[in-house]
């Protein structure tokens, strides 16, 4: 069974796991150490123009880079 099938089955059992739990202006606002302490093992990023502007491949700031 592929990893994608396993993930899909997990999502079907509990759709709330894919709802946004953190919304931020950019990834520099996220405390990854704290999330790790809380037991977070995986993160899914929805870029949503928080890392780069639409249709551009440059970062919004040096902090993000």
C-alpha positions as semicolon CSV with decimal commas, in nm:
position;residue;x (nm);y (nm);z (nm)
1;X;0,000;0,000;0,000
2;X;0,148;0,333;-0,101
3;X;0,198;0,621;0,139
4;X;-0,061;0,821;-0,057
5;X;-0,326;0,553;-0,005
6;X;-0,249;0,547;0,368
7;X;-0,276;0,926;0,388
8;X;-0,600;0,923;0,189
9;X;-0,757;0,664;0,420
10;X;-0,651;0,865;0,725
11;X;-0,809;1,181;0,581
12;X;-1,132;0,997;0,497
13;X;-1,155;0,873;0,856
14;X;-1,092;1,218;1,002
15;X;-1,139;1,507;0,755
16;X;-1,066;1,763;1,029
17;X;-0,695;1,682;1,009
18;X;-0,663;1,868;0,679
19;X;-0,841;2,184;0,789
20;X;-0,613;2,479;0,855
21;X;-0,500;2,493;1,216
22;X;-0,256;2,780;1,174
23;X;-0,295;3,074;0,940
24;X;-0,007;3,319;0,912
25;X;0,125;3,592;0,688
26;X;0,448;3,399;0,621
27;X;0,638;3,097;0,751
28;X;0,873;3,304;0,967
29;X;0,581;3,351;1,208
30;X;0,562;2,978;1,282
31;X;0,737;2,846;1,594
32;X;0,855;2,507;1,464
33;X;1,033;2,417;1,789
34;X;0,711;2,468;1,987
35;X;0,516;2,262;1,736
36;X;0,770;1,980;1,769
37;X;0,739;1,997;2,149
38;X;0,362;1,966;2,107
39;X;0,409;1,644;1,910
40;X;0,357;1,775;1,558
41;X;0,536;1,539;1,320
42;X;0,425;1,661;0,980
43;X;0,325;1,996;0,834
44;X;0,140;2,067;0,513
45;X;0,202;2,411;0,366
46;X;-0,056;2,582;0,152
47;X;0,163;2,839;-0,012
48;X;-0,124;3,080;-0,076
49;X;0,121;3,355;-0,172
50;X;0,281;3,362;0,174
51;X;0,624;3,259;0,048
52;X;0,630;3,425;-0,293
53;X;0,400;3,649;-0,489
54;X;0,178;3,481;-0,746
55;X;0,367;3,378;-1,061
56;X;0,705;3,487;-0,917
57;X;0,988;3,268;-0,802
58;X;1,161;3,511;-0,569
59;X;1,102;3,510;-0,193
60;X;0,913;3,796;-0,031
61;X;1,194;3,855;0,218
62;X;1,539;3,730;0,320
63;X;1,385;3,584;0,639
64;X;1,167;3,351;0,434
65;X;1,456;3,250;0,212
